[in-house]
Amino acid sequence: MVSWNEEYITYGGISIINAIPAWLGGAVAVDLKVRVKINDRPCAMNEFINFIINYLRERLGINNDVCIEVNSEVPPGSGLKSNSAVAVGVIYTLLTSLRGSASPVEVARLAAEVTKAHGSSITGAFDDASARYWEVPCSLTISR
């Protein structure tokens, strides 16, 4: 059963270990919220949200038009992991709307895959996505 009224809050973050040189990354969550809400009424969405939906449409079986609204305290382009936070929130709300639940590892992996495919991340930022999803103080990952 599809529920198009899901909302999720995720957080921005900062890198403590840059994954580009060593493919090992570390990120820390910061208290800047990103609220993501999904519903089935028409709305304007930015290019990144449309990319995520279209990238995952076939894989997740998204047959309907969806509206994803993002309200972020994280300034875009600030280096505070706004794309990772948005990707995690969008993917989490899509999965819980379609399946009723979402695996933390699947959400983080899909977020890393999507940000890499989009070109907004070199490594996929699995460390950033993990810290955003689990709301842990620090996430250290292998980002290959």
C-alpha positions as CSV (number, residue, x, y, z in Angstrom):
1,M,0.0,0.0,0.0
2,V,1.4,3.4,-1.0
3,S,1.3,6.2,1.5
4,W,2.1,9.6,0.0
5,N,2.2,11.5,3.2
6,E,5.6,10.7,4.7
7,E,7.9,13.2,6.3
8,Y,11.5,12.8,7.4
9,I,14.0,15.0,9.1
10,T,17.7,14.6,8.4
11,Y,20.7,16.8,9.1
12,G,23.6,18.6,7.5
13,G,27.2,17.7,8.4
14,I,30.9,18.4,8.0
15,S,33.7,16.3,6.8
16,I,36.4,15.3,9.3
17,I,38.2,13.0,6.9
18,N,38.2,13.9,3.2
19,A,37.4,10.7,1.2
20,I,38.9,11.8,-2.1
21,P,42.6,11.2,-1.4
22,A,42.3,7.9,0.5
23,W,38.8,6.6,-0.3
24,L,38.2,6.6,3.5
25,G,35.8,9.2,4.7
26,G,34.5,10.6,7.9
27,A,31.6,13.0,8.6
28,V,29.9,14.5,11.6
29,A,26.3,15.5,11.7
30,V,25.5,19.2,12.6
31,D,22.3,20.5,14.1
32,L,20.9,22.0,10.8
33,K,17.7,20.2,9.8
34,V,16.5,19.2,6.4
35,R,12.8,18.4,6.4
36,V,11.6,16.3,3.5
37,K,7.9,15.6,2.8
38,I,6.3,13.6,0.1
39,N,2.7,13.8,-1.2
40,D,0.8,13.2,-4.4
41,R,-0.2,16.8,-5.2
42,P,1.6,18.8,-7.9
43,C,4.5,21.0,-6.9
44,A,7.6,22.5,-8.3
45,M,10.8,20.6,-7.5
46,N,14.4,21.5,-8.2
47,E,16.7,19.7,-10.6
48,F,18.4,17.6,-7.9
49,I,15.1,16.2,-6.5
50,N,13.8,15.5,-10.0
51,F,17.1,13.7,-10.8
52,I,16.7,11.5,-7.7
53,I,13.2,10.6,-8.6
54,N,13.9,9.9,-12.2
55,Y,17.1,8.0,-11.4
56,L,15.3,5.6,-9.0
57,R,11.9,5.5,-10.8
58,E,12.2,2.1,-12.4
59,R,14.3,0.5,-9.7
60,L,11.8,1.5,-6.9
61,G,8.7,1.1,-9.1
62,I,7.5,4.7,-8.9
63,N,4.6,4.7,-11.2
64,N,2.9,7.9,-10.0
65,D,3.8,11.5,-10.0
66,V,5.1,12.5,-6.6
67,C,5.7,15.9,-5.0
68,I,8.7,16.2,-2.7
69,E,9.1,19.3,-0.7
70,V,12.3,20.2,1.0
71,N,12.7,22.8,3.8
72,S,16.4,23.1,4.6
73,E,18.3,25.0,7.3
74,V,21.5,23.9,5.5
75,P,22.7,26.7,3.0
76,P,23.2,25.1,-0.4
77,G,26.8,25.1,-1.6
78,S,28.1,25.7,1.9
79,G,30.0,22.5,2.3
80,L,27.6,21.3,5.0
81,K,26.4,18.2,3.1
82,S,23.1,19.6,1.9
83,N,23.0,17.3,-1.1
84,S,23.6,14.2,1.0
85,A,21.0,15.3,3.5
86,V,18.5,16.0,0.8
87,A,19.3,12.7,-1.0
88,V,18.9,10.7,2.2
89,G,15.6,12.4,3.1
90,V,14.1,12.0,-0.4
91,I,15.2,8.3,-0.7
92,Y,13.9,7.5,2.8
93,T,10.5,9.1,2.2
94,L,10.2,7.3,-1.2
95,L,11.1,3.9,0.3
96,T,8.8,4.3,3.3
97,S,6.0,5.5,1.1
98,L,6.3,2.6,-1.3
99,R,7.3,-0.2,1.1
100,G,6.4,0.9,4.5
101,S,10.0,0.8,5.7
102,A,13.5,1.6,4.7
103,S,16.8,-0.2,5.4
104,P,19.5,2.2,6.7
105,V,22.2,0.6,4.6
106,E,20.0,0.7,1.5
107,V,19.1,4.4,2.0
108,A,22.8,5.4,2.5
109,R,24.0,3.3,-0.5
110,L,21.3,4.7,-2.8
111,A,22.0,8.2,-1.6
112,A,25.8,7.7,-2.3
113,E,25.0,6.2,-5.8
114,V,22.6,9.0,-6.7
115,T,24.9,11.9,-5.7
116,K,27.8,10.3,-7.6
117,A,25.6,9.7,-10.7
118,H,24.3,13.3,-10.4
119,G,27.9,14.6,-10.3
120,S,27.5,16.4,-7.0
121,S,29.9,14.0,-5.3
122,I,33.2,12.5,-6.5
123,T,33.1,9.5,-4.1
124,G,29.4,9.1,-3.6
125,A,29.8,10.5,-0.1
126,F,28.8,7.3,1.7
127,D,30.2,8.7,4.9
128,D,28.0,11.8,4.6
129,A,24.9,9.7,3.8
130,S,25.5,7.4,6.7
131,A,25.9,10.2,9.2
132,R,22.7,11.8,7.8
133,Y,20.7,8.7,8.1
134,W,21.7,7.3,11.4
135,E,22.0,10.7,13.1
136,V,25.3,9.5,14.6
137,P,27.8,11.9,16.0
138,C,30.4,10.6,13.5
139,S,30.5,8.2,10.6
140,L,33.7,6.6,9.2
141,T,33.3,4.6,6.0
142,I,35.2,3.2,3.0
143,S,34.0,5.2,0.1
144,R,35.1,3.2,-2.9
